[in-house]
């Protein structure tokens, strides 16, 4: 269905309103609504990763803490770390999200950040979220079949980190 223009002769003053005019108006409304629904469907957020790491006390810096294969095309729009309680922790928690367009082989992964999400426990509050992350615009477009890998690149140096959450969204 496509938009149909209403020619001026159809709505001329003194001319009788006919069923054809209402059919055109109804067709245009139907076309409008179907296009609007398509936009809404394509503009929804994709929950790319939402993974809580529990028993993180035993973690060290780690390559490949989590892997994900994209089952649709999207662009990553938001990603952050969230912590729970800071306790007596000091130092930084930092993660890196990398993508590969070819395979799960380590050297094929490239970071999507120019500044990785991190939380400095020396200044953090309970239930903080990272705000420092900056995306590399050339790396945030993900295509169906691309792989994402989450690396833990830094862990707090003292205290016991019970758990943390990493979340990434796309559209």
C-alpha positions in Angstrom: 0.0 0.0 0.0 1.3 3.5 -0.8 0.3 7.0 -0.1 -2.3 8.4 -2.5 -2.7 12.1 -3.2 -6.1 13.6 -3.2 -6.6 15.6 -6.3 -8.2 19.0 -5.9 -11.1 18.1 -8.2 -12.2 15.4 -5.7 -12.7 18.0 -2.9 -14.0 21.0 -5.0 -16.5 23.2 -3.3 -20.0 22.2 -4.0 -19.0 18.8 -5.2 -20.6 15.8 -3.5 -18.5 13.8 -1.1 -18.1 10.3 -2.6 -17.0 7.0 -1.3 -13.8 7.2 -3.3 -12.6 10.1 -1.2 -13.1 8.1 2.0 -11.4 5.1 0.5 -8.3 7.3 -0.3 -8.3 8.8 3.2 -8.6 5.3 4.8 -5.8 4.0 2.5 -3.6 6.8 3.5 -4.2 6.3 7.2 -3.5 2.5 6.8 -0.3 3.3 5.0 0.7 5.8 7.6 0.1 3.3 10.5 2.0 0.5 8.8 5.0 2.7 8.2 4.9 4.0 11.8 4.7 0.4 13.1 7.8 -0.5 10.9 9.7 2.4 12.3 8.8 1.4 15.9 9.8 -2.1 15.3 13.2 -1.2 13.8 14.0 1.4 16.4 13.6 -0.8 19.5 16.6 -1.3 21.8 18.4 -4.6 21.6 19.6 -6.0 24.8 23.0 -7.2 23.6 24.5 -8.3 26.8 23.3 -8.2 30.4 25.4 -10.4 32.4 26.1 -10.4 36.1 29.4 -11.8 37.2 28.9 -13.6 40.6 31.6 -14.8 42.9 34.0 -12.4 41.2 36.4 -12.7 44.2 38.1 -15.5 42.3 38.5 -13.4 39.1 41.6 -11.9 37.8 42.0 -10.1 34.5 40.5 -12.4 32.0 40.2 -12.7 28.2 37.0 -14.1 27.0 34.8 -13.9 30.1 31.7 -13.9 27.9 31.1 -14.5 24.2 28.0 -13.6 22.1 27.1 -14.2 18.5 24.9 -11.6 16.9 21.6 -13.0 15.6 20.6 -9.7 13.9 22.1 -6.4 12.7 22.4 -3.5 15.3 24.5 -0.6 16.4 25.8 -0.6 20.0 24.4 2.6 21.6 25.1 2.1 25.3 27.4 0.0 27.5 28.3 0.2 31.1 29.5 -1.5 34.3 27.5 -1.5 37.4 28.8 -2.5 40.8 26.9 -3.4 44.0 28.7 -2.7 47.3 32.1 -1.2 47.3 33.1 -2.6 50.7 36.9 -2.2 51.4 37.8 -2.5 47.7 40.5 -0.2 46.1 41.7 0.0 42.6 39.8 -0.2 39.3 37.4 -2.6 37.7 37.6 -2.3 33.9 36.1 -4.3 31.0 36.5 -4.3 27.3 34.0 -5.4 24.7 35.6 -6.5 21.5 34.1 -7.7 18.1 35.2 -10.0 15.4 33.7 -10.2 12.0 35.3 -13.5 11.2 35.7 -16.0 14.0 36.3 -16.7 17.6 40.1 -16.6 17.2 41.7 -14.2 19.7 43.7 -12.0 17.2 40.6 -11.2 15.1 38.9 -9.2 17.9 39.0 -5.4 18.0 37.8 -3.2 20.8 34.6 -1.1 20.3 35.8 1.5 22.8 38.3 4.3 22.7 37.9 4.6 26.5 36.8 1.4 28.2 34.1 1.4 30.9 35.7 1.4 34.4 34.9 2.1 38.0 37.5 3.4 40.4 36.7 1.9 43.8 38.8 4.6 45.6 36.0 7.1 44.7 33.0 4.9 43.9 29.8 4.6 45.9 27.7 1.6 46.4 25.6 0.7 43.3 27.6 3.0 41.0 27.7 2.7 37.2 30.5 3.6 34.9 30.1 6.9 32.9 33.5 7.2 31.3 33.1 4.8 28.3 33.6 6.2 24.8 32.8 4.2 21.7 34.9 3.9 18.6 32.4 4.9 15.9 34.0 2.6 13.3 33.5 -0.5 15.5 30.0 -0.2 16.9 28.1 -1.5 13.9 27.4 -5.2 14.4 26.1 -7.5 11.7 24.4 -10.8 12.0 27.1 -13.4 12.6 29.6 -11.1 14.2 31.1 -12.2 17.5 31.4 -10.1 20.7 33.8 -11.0 23.5 33.8 -9.4 26.9 37.3 -9.2 28.5 37.9 -8.2 32.1 41.0 -6.0 31.8 41.4 -4.8 35.4 40.2 -6.0 38.8 40.4 -4.2 42.2 43.7 -4.8 44.0 42.4 -5.2 47.5 39.3 -6.4 49.2 36.8 -8.9 47.8 34.6 -8.1 44.8 31.4 -10.2 45.2 29.7 -9.4 41.9 29.3 -6.8 39.2 27.1 -6.3 36.1 27.9 -5.5 32.5 25.2 -4.3 30.2 25.3 -3.3 26.5 22.4 -2.1 24.4 22.0 -1.6 20.7 19.4 -0.4 18.2 
